[in-house]
Amino acid sequence: MSSSVPPYPRKRFGQNFLVDHNIVKKIVARAALSPHETVLEIGPGRGALTRVLCQVATRVLAVEIDEDLFRNLQDELKAHVNLELSFGDALAYPYTTLPPHTVVVANLPYNISTPLLFKLFDARASVDRMILMLQLEVAKRLAAKAGTREYGVLSVLAQYFADVDVAFTVSRTCFRPRPDVESAIVELRLKPPCEMDRPEDIQQFVRVVKAAFSHRRKTLLNAMRDAGMASDALKVAFEGTGIHGGRRAETLTVHDFQRLARMLALA
């Protein structure tokens, strides 16, 4: 394939290529990469961000699902010996095998951003932080506080696994083709495994959060009972934590959910 004719974007892969070099520089500056850190880029596209990452990082891993783009990148970026390109689906990538202190820097495909986030959370033993381009609506949900309209399952779980900061917004004019939504750069600093609960406690926490939000208009007691949790255990947990079962899920903080999950595990 001729390098002078880059592949066209494909809607089925949710491709919107970043073309504003100033935004690329701001993203890389925000990443604040150190020599010992490996960088992972998901969906490098035409390589605008990849080129700059290769200039500042010792090792860059990049995963591309589009075969035409993959071949184009092989040709265009062959001079960068520190780049390791992989062809495949980012949802199937073995993130838990990443080297320690990996930094994820990526313009995530918006149509699969949420499942990708949870796969990256599962790899927190290897990933230090993530600097991600996301749909602005998703960015707001990640950083939302209890009691706000945007606060939900994604907010609670993201803030349980990481410290979340919306760095800056990005206009749709910075992409080709222009997306239908505004975007934002979000930094997520993953909490070290030593600061996290045991695997079984994490599973319990996730189960409780999803149950609590399963019917947003219902009270905690009714929503969690409808999700299959025993009424007696819920009563004990609410009494033990001082959290009223008549509250709604969006009023609880991440710490509240942690307390409730721990008490339910004992009930």
C-alpha positions as CSV (number, residue, x, y, z in Angstrom):
1,M,0.0,0.0,0.0
2,S,1.3,3.4,-0.9
3,S,2.2,5.5,2.2
4,S,0.9,8.6,0.3
5,V,-2.7,7.3,0.4
6,P,-3.5,6.4,4.1
7,P,-6.5,4.1,4.7
8,Y,-9.9,5.6,5.0
9,P,-11.6,5.5,8.4
10,R,-14.1,2.7,8.9
11,K,-17.3,3.3,10.9
12,R,-17.5,-0.3,12.1
13,F,-14.2,0.3,14.1
14,G,-15.4,3.7,15.4
15,Q,-12.4,5.4,13.8
16,N,-12.0,9.2,14.2
17,F,-8.4,10.1,13.6
18,L,-6.7,12.8,15.7
19,V,-5.2,15.4,13.4
20,D,-4.4,18.3,15.7
21,H,-0.7,18.1,16.5
22,N,-1.0,20.6,19.4
23,I,-3.5,18.2,21.1
24,V,-1.0,15.3,20.5
25,K,1.7,17.3,22.3
26,K,-0.6,18.0,25.2
27,I,-1.5,14.4,25.6
28,V,2.2,13.3,25.6
29,A,3.1,16.1,28.0
30,R,0.3,14.9,30.3
31,A,1.7,11.4,30.2
32,A,5.0,12.6,31.7
33,L,6.8,9.5,30.6
34,S,9.9,8.2,32.3
35,P,12.6,6.1,30.6
36,H,11.8,2.9,32.5
37,E,8.1,3.0,31.5
38,T,6.6,1.0,28.6
39,V,3.8,2.7,26.7
40,L,0.8,0.9,25.3
41,E,-1.3,2.6,22.6
42,I,-4.7,1.1,21.7
43,G,-5.9,1.9,18.2
44,P,-3.0,3.9,16.8
45,G,-4.9,4.6,13.6
46,R,-2.7,6.6,11.2
47,G,0.0,7.1,13.8
48,A,-0.2,10.8,14.7
49,L,0.2,10.0,18.4
50,T,2.3,6.9,17.9
51,R,5.1,8.9,16.1
52,V,5.5,11.3,19.1
53,L,5.3,8.5,21.6
54,C,8.1,6.8,19.8
55,Q,10.2,9.9,20.1
56,V,9.9,10.1,23.9
57,A,9.5,6.6,25.1
58,T,12.0,3.7,25.3
59,R,9.4,1.1,24.3
60,V,6.0,1.5,22.6
61,L,3.5,-1.3,22.1
62,A,0.6,-0.6,19.8
63,V,-2.5,-2.7,19.0
64,E,-4.4,-2.1,15.8
65,I,-7.5,-4.1,14.5
66,D,-7.7,-2.6,11.0
67,E,-5.4,-4.6,8.7
68,D,-5.0,-1.8,6.2
69,L,-4.0,0.6,9.0
70,F,-1.7,-2.0,10.5
71,R,0.2,-2.4,7.2
72,N,0.3,1.3,6.7
73,L,1.8,1.8,10.1
74,Q,4.4,-0.9,9.5
75,D,5.5,1.0,6.4
76,E,5.2,4.5,7.8
77,L,6.9,3.9,11.2
78,K,9.4,1.2,10.2
79,A,12.3,3.6,11.3
80,H,11.1,3.5,14.9
81,V,12.8,0.4,16.2
82,N,11.3,0.9,19.7
83,L,7.8,0.3,18.3
84,E,6.2,-3.1,18.6
85,L,3.0,-3.3,16.5
86,S,0.4,-6.0,17.1
87,F,-2.5,-6.8,14.8
88,G,-5.6,-7.8,16.5
89,D,-8.7,-6.9,18.6
90,A,-7.9,-4.7,21.6
91,L,-10.7,-6.5,23.5
92,A,-8.8,-9.8,23.2
93,Y,-5.3,-8.4,24.0
94,P,-3.6,-10.0,27.0
95,Y,-3.2,-6.9,29.2
96,T,-2.3,-8.9,32.3
97,T,1.0,-9.8,30.5
98,L,2.1,-6.2,30.2
99,P,5.5,-5.3,31.8
100,P,5.4,-3.5,35.1
101,H,4.9,0.3,35.0
102,T,3.1,0.3,31.7
103,V,1.5,3.6,30.8
104,V,-1.6,3.4,28.5
105,V,-1.8,6.4,26.2
106,A,-4.6,6.1,23.6
107,N,-7.5,7.6,21.7
108,L,-9.9,4.8,22.6
109,P,-12.5,3.7,20.1
110,Y,-15.6,5.2,21.6
111,N,-17.8,2.2,20.8
112,I,-15.8,-0.2,23.0
113,S,-14.3,2.3,25.6
114,T,-16.2,1.0,28.6
115,P,-15.3,-2.8,28.2
116,L,-11.7,-1.7,27.4
117,L,-11.5,0.3,30.7
118,F,-12.5,-2.7,32.7
119,K,-10.0,-5.0,31.0
120,L,-7.3,-2.4,31.9
121,F,-8.5,-2.2,35.5
122,D,-8.0,-6.0,35.6
123,A,-4.4,-5.4,34.6
124,R,-3.7,-2.8,37.3
125,A,-0.8,-4.9,38.6
126,S,1.1,-3.9,35.4
127,V,-0.5,-0.6,34.5
128,D,0.5,2.5,36.5
129,R,-1.7,5.1,34.8
130,M,-3.8,5.7,31.7
131,I,-4.1,8.9,29.7
132,L,-7.1,8.3,27.5
133,M,-9.2,10.2,24.9
134,L,-12.8,9.4,25.6
135,Q,-16.2,10.7,24.7
136,L,-16.9,13.7,27.0
137,E,-20.0,12.1,28.4
138,V,-18.0,9.1,29.5
139,A,-15.3,11.3,31.0
140,K,-17.9,13.1,33.1
141,R,-19.3,9.7,34.3
142,L,-15.9,8.5,35.3
143,A,-15.2,11.5,37.4
144,A,-18.8,12.1,38.7
145,K,-19.4,12.6,42.4
146,A,-22.2,11.0,44.5
147,G,-25.5,12.8,44.2
148,T,-25.0,14.0,40.6
149,R,-26.9,12.9,37.5
150,E,-23.8,11.4,35.9
151,Y,-22.9,9.2,38.9
152,G,-23.4,5.5,38.4
153,V,-21.8,2.1,38.2
154,L,-18.9,3.3,35.9
155,S,-18.2,6.2,38.3
156,V,-18.1,4.0,41.4
157,L,-16.0,1.2,39.9
158,A,-13.5,3.6,38.2
159,Q,-13.0,5.6,41.4
160,Y,-12.6,2.3,43.3
161,F,-9.7,1.2,41.1
162,A,-8.2,4.6,40.2
163,D,-7.8,8.3,41.0
164,V,-9.7,10.0,38.1
165,D,-8.9,13.4,36.7
166,V,-10.5,15.0,33.6
167,A,-7.5,16.9,32.2
168,F,-8.9,18.9,29.3
169,T,-11.6,18.8,26.6
170,V,-11.0,18.3,22.9
171,S,-13.1,19.8,20.2
172,R,-14.6,17.6,17.5
173,T,-12.7,19.8,14.9
174,C,-9.5,18.1,16.0
175,F,-10.5,14.8,14.3
176,R,-11.1,13.5,10.8
177,P,-13.8,12.6,10.3
178,R,-15.4,14.8,12.9
179,P,-17.2,12.7,15.6
180,D,-20.8,13.5,16.6
181,V,-19.7,14.1,20.2
182,E,-17.2,16.2,22.1
183,S,-14.2,14.5,23.7
184,A,-11.9,14.8,26.7
185,I,-8.6,13.6,28.0
186,V,-8.9,11.7,31.2
187,E,-6.0,10.6,33.4
188,L,-6.6,7.5,35.6
189,R,-3.9,6.7,38.2
190,L,-4.5,3.1,39.2
191,K,-4.3,2.2,42.8
192,P,-1.5,-0.3,43.6
193,P,-2.7,-3.9,44.2
194,C,-1.3,-3.7,47.8
195,E,-3.9,-1.0,48.5
196,M,-6.8,-3.0,47.1
197,D,-9.1,-5.6,48.7
198,R,-8.6,-9.3,48.1
199,P,-9.9,-10.7,44.8
200,E,-13.0,-12.1,46.5
201,D,-13.7,-8.8,48.2
202,I,-13.4,-7.0,44.8
203,Q,-15.9,-9.4,43.3
204,Q,-18.3,-8.8,46.2
205,F,-17.9,-5.0,45.8
206,V,-18.7,-5.1,42.1
207,R,-21.7,-7.3,42.7
208,V,-23.1,-4.9,45.3
209,V,-22.5,-1.8,43.2
210,K,-24.2,-3.4,40.1
211,A,-27.1,-4.6,42.3
212,A,-27.6,-1.2,43.9
213,F,-27.8,0.6,40.5
214,S,-29.8,-2.2,38.8
215,H,-33.0,-0.1,39.2
216,R,-32.0,3.5,39.7
217,R,-35.5,4.7,40.6
218,K,-35.8,2.2,43.4
219,T,-34.5,2.3,46.9
220,L,-31.3,0.5,47.8
221,L,-33.3,-2.2,49.6
222,N,-35.7,-2.9,46.8
223,A,-33.1,-2.7,44.0
224,M,-30.7,-5.0,45.7
225,R,-33.4,-7.4,46.8
226,D,-34.7,-7.5,43.2
227,A,-31.2,-8.3,42.1
228,G,-31.3,-11.5,44.2
229,M,-29.8,-10.4,47.5
230,A,-31.5,-11.8,50.7
231,S,-33.7,-9.4,52.6
232,D,-32.3,-10.6,56.0
233,A,-28.7,-10.1,54.9
234,L,-29.6,-6.6,53.6
235,K,-31.3,-5.6,56.8
236,V,-28.2,-6.7,58.8
237,A,-25.9,-4.8,56.5
238,F,-27.9,-1.6,56.5
239,E,-28.1,-1.7,60.3
240,G,-24.4,-2.5,60.6
241,T,-23.2,0.4,58.4
242,G,-25.8,2.9,59.3
243,I,-26.8,3.3,55.7
244,H,-30.6,3.6,55.3
245,G,-32.1,1.1,52.9
246,G,-34.5,3.8,51.7
247,R,-31.7,5.7,50.1
248,R,-31.0,5.5,46.4
249,A,-27.7,4.2,45.0
250,E,-26.5,7.5,43.6
251,T,-26.4,9.0,47.1
252,L,-23.7,6.6,48.3
253,T,-20.0,7.3,48.0
254,V,-17.4,4.8,47.0
255,H,-16.5,4.4,50.6
256,D,-20.1,3.8,51.5
257,F,-20.3,1.0,48.9
258,Q,-17.1,-0.5,50.4
259,R,-18.6,-0.6,53.9
260,L,-21.8,-2.1,52.6
261,A,-20.0,-4.8,50.6
262,R,-17.9,-5.8,53.5
263,M,-20.9,-6.0,55.8
264,L,-22.9,-8.0,53.3
265,A,-20.0,-10.5,53.1
266,L,-20.3,-11.1,56.8
267,A,-24.1,-11.2,56.9
